[in-house]
Amino acid sequence: MPALGLFVPVLLVAGWFILGLRIINEYEQGVVLRLGRYVGLRTAGLKWIVPFIDRMVIIDMRVTAEQVPPQDVITRDNVSVKVNAVIFFRVVQADRAFLQVTDFLFATSQFAQTTLRSVLGQVEMDDLLSQRDKINRQLQEIIDRHTEPWGVKVTAVEVKQVDLPDEMRHAMARQAEAERERRAKVIAAEGELQAATKLGEAANIIARSPGALQLRYLQTLVEISGDKGTNTVFPLPLDLIRPFLEEKAK
């Protein structure tokens, strides 16, 4: 009977001790409150807190990817677009993430939405499409500066998709087509200029050497005569045989 009386207290103490055991994963930290007062952090491993007196809140320290819902934005040049983004962040100070803000996930997401509308409202439509990296860095710096007191580090912000109105897409398509036509005309004009320049150089060479014109004429005859299915009649210019006649006359 005395043994039974001793066994019950031991069992109660063991149960009380087991109630205080907590397992913290490698990617987590535990914020411990004792009677509502912050008393410290617990890192990965098997930890023990005082049951019914201490409370532990587990904070995930891994990088979180949060989808920013599509936002209606009016750019600086008064173009209405719908933009969504992805924000990547992680907790670097678990105690501040729990003590300084009610819900750091919700707060970071909400601040990202307001910042997205504010920043994109100050840029023009062309910059939004062509300078995406610069805008992403600006968003990341602004959001990170405001979430730092919460112990949250924003590692990246990526503007994911920009939905344009139909009339804007048609206008941009027409602009791109006009730009392609302009480039094609410029390339063709440059080709004509180069060809004219080379022809002028060839004409100067032939003018300085009459024999070159004769050789070119004979080369053309050889090239055309290669087509056996066609009969071609060429007049024989006197300038071509004059050197031979003059040589014979001597």
Secondary structure, 3 states (H helix, E strand, C coil): CHHHHHHHHHHHHHHHHHHCEEEECCCEEEEEEECCEEEEEECCEEEECCCCCEEEEEEECCCEEEEEEEEEEECCCCCEEEEEEEEEEEECCHHHHHHCCCCHHHHHHHHHHHHHHHHHCCCCHHHHHHCHHHHHHHHHHHHHHHHHHHCEEEEEEEEEEEECCHHHHHHHHHHHHHHHHHHHHHHHHHHHHHHHHHHHHHHHHHHHCHHHHHHHHHHHHHHHHCCCCCCCCCCCCHHHHHHHHHHHHC
